[in-house]
């Protein structure tokens, strides 16, 4: 890290952890847990958000993952064309995350579409047609054990974490394919840009009432169709290394191993996938030396886990819709729209001051 790029301080990391636990909590609740007044907390968050160092967003919830199609897509590019390919993919609403690995391919894209048919159109028709793309390999996620929104840093003590514990959730009713209306989609786009936007701010943008917006958001959360998460500049926060492991696990052991791996604090994503390897694990680490240590620990603790490939990410260009600079700071947002047809142009939103709460 360059000396002129200051790292996030302990107070900043504590606020980020608090927002990971309660992304839409009031400043009064957050300030009480952190031991500072609400005005100070709000001012600290505003500073980080304006700099792109941290942000809150709405992302697909656990039930939605059971109905949409997610894939990890390896993309090869012609020599010298990776930047142009990334620039094109950055504007795609279905390419949620874009990373450049040190390994056998140039781009690793996390892609989500409304169903398998839309995924086939995107990966078979749209991606290969991009100038500079020479090969596309798609690994369909057959089960998500965890996703990035569940990842937590360790900046709060147990008492603070207990104070910020969310109230017990109501049991979710298992239903058929989730009903997401055009109005819900419009709300989701607004929350993808600013997950802490007030009900009134969203209502004003959509020309409706705050009560209506609150009712729809509460429904989306209750049904598990949306969740809220706090992300931050990982290099500036002390987590500069992102690594992806591809592994083989005997199918009978896969549920047990997958659920065990998500308990590690380093694990960011873990999914069963199609292809020659049936498990992907994405981790955030403090140093390059931690890559071997973590891999060795996984192999020791889970003998049936055969890690067959690993790739350290040289750069994250996009993280769940947020376009990042080389230090992981958010520059702008291309909200995910899983229900749109592949190839539909997506609107880019520059960062704007957070709506008053």
ZIVENFEN-V259409 format. One record per pair of residues at least 24 apart in sequence whose C-alpha atoms are under 6 Angstrom apart, sorted by the first residue. I is the first residue (numbers start at 1). J is the second residue. Records with the same first field share a line. If there is no record, write none. Layout:
BEGIN
I->J / J
END
This chain:
BEGIN
7->236
8->236 / 237
14->155 / 156
17->153
19->230
20->229 / 230
23->229
24->196
33->160
52->329 / 330
53->232 / 233 / 329
54->231 / 232
55->230 / 231
56->195 / 229 / 230
57->191 / 192 / 194 / 195 / 228 / 229
58->191 / 192 / 195 / 227 / 228
59->226 / 227
60->225 / 226
61->224 / 225 / 226 / 227
62->224
63->224 / 225
64->225
68->114 / 115
69->112 / 113 / 115 / 116
70->111 / 112 / 141
71->110 / 111 / 139 / 140 / 141
72->109 / 110 / 139
73->108 / 109 / 137 / 138
74->107 / 108 / 136 / 137
75->106 / 107 / 135 / 136
76->105 / 106 / 133 / 134 / 135
77->132 / 133 / 134
78->132
81->132
93->336 / 337 / 346
96->320 / 321
97->318 / 319 / 320
98->317 / 318
99->315 / 316 / 317
100->313 / 314 / 315
101->311 / 312 / 313 / 314
102->311 / 312 / 313
103->311
113->338
114->338 / 339
122->342
139->273 / 274 / 275
140->273 / 274
141->272 / 273
142->272 / 273
143->271 / 272
144->271
145->270 / 271
146->269 / 270
147->269
148->268 / 269
149->229
151->268
172->223
189->335
192->335
197->355
198->357
233->328 / 329
235->327
238->286
239->285 / 286
241->284 / 285 / 287
242->283 / 284 / 312 / 313
243->282 / 283 / 311 / 312 / 313
244->281 / 282 / 310 / 311
245->280 / 281 / 309 / 310
246->279 / 280 / 307 / 308 / 309
247->277 / 279 / 306 / 307 / 308
248->277 / 278 / 306
249->304 / 305
END
